[in-house]
Amino acid sequence: MSATLEHRPRIARGFRLQWEEAQQAFVLLYPEGMVQLNASAGQILSRCDGVRSVGEVVGELERDFETEGLANDVLAFLDLAVQQRWVDWT
């Protein structure tokens, strides 16, 4: 199922998102290892708490980074994150 602006994404069970000071990046930790995220992915996933909708995440990102038109990029990333099993929907 593709992401929509109404979905409420959260980090999937078995993964933990955290900031790694040494790498100056967000990482996803899981029992078999770690995924170092680029800045955009980290900013998106850090807002995936199961409470905010994708639309709210997009709005926050656009406000925080003073830009517009991020919806398609955020939706595409979340589709990838679901395929990787990093994210699921509440």
C-alpha positions in Angstrom: 0.0 0.0 0.0 1.4 3.4 -1.0 1.8 6.2 1.5 -0.9 8.9 1.6 -1.0 12.2 3.4 -3.4 10.7 5.9 -1.2 7.8 6.9 0.4 8.0 10.4 3.9 6.5 10.0 6.0 5.2 12.9 9.3 3.5 13.2 8.7 -0.3 12.9 9.2 -2.8 15.7 12.7 -4.0 15.9 14.2 -0.6 14.8 15.3 2.3 16.9 16.1 5.7 15.5 18.7 7.7 17.3 21.1 10.6 16.7 24.8 9.5 16.5 26.9 12.4 17.6 30.1 10.8 16.3 28.7 10.5 12.8 26.6 13.7 13.0 23.7 11.7 11.5 20.5 9.8 12.5 20.9 6.1 12.4 18.4 3.2 12.5 19.6 0.5 14.8 18.3 -3.1 14.5 19.5 -6.4 15.9 21.6 -7.3 12.8 23.2 -3.9 12.4 22.7 -0.2 11.6 21.6 2.0 8.7 23.2 5.5 8.6 20.6 7.9 7.2 21.2 11.0 5.1 20.0 14.3 6.4 16.6 14.2 4.6 15.8 10.7 5.7 16.7 11.5 9.3 14.5 14.5 9.3 11.6 12.6 7.9 12.0 9.6 10.2 12.5 11.7 13.3 8.9 12.9 12.8 7.4 9.4 12.3 5.9 8.9 15.7 2.6 7.3 14.8 0.8 10.4 15.9 1.6 12.9 13.1 0.1 12.3 9.7 2.3 12.4 6.6 0.6 15.7 5.8 1.6 17.1 9.2 5.2 15.8 8.7 5.3 17.5 5.3 4.0 20.7 6.8 6.6 20.7 9.6 9.4 20.1 7.2 8.3 22.8 4.8 8.0 25.2 7.7 11.3 24.2 9.4 13.3 24.4 6.1 11.3 27.4 4.7 10.4 25.6 1.4 7.4 24.2 -0.4 6.5 21.2 -2.5 8.0 18.4 -0.4 5.0 16.1 -0.4 5.9 14.0 -3.3 9.5 13.5 -2.1 8.3 12.6 1.5 5.7 10.2 0.1 8.3 8.5 -2.2 10.7 8.1 0.7 8.1 6.6 3.0 7.1 4.1 0.3 10.8 3.1 0.2 11.0 3.0 4.0 7.9 0.7 4.2 9.5 -1.6 1.6 12.7 -1.7 3.8 10.4 -2.4 6.8 11.8 0.6 8.6 8.3 2.2 8.9 4.8 0.9 9.4 1.4 2.7 9.7 -0.8 3.1 12.8 
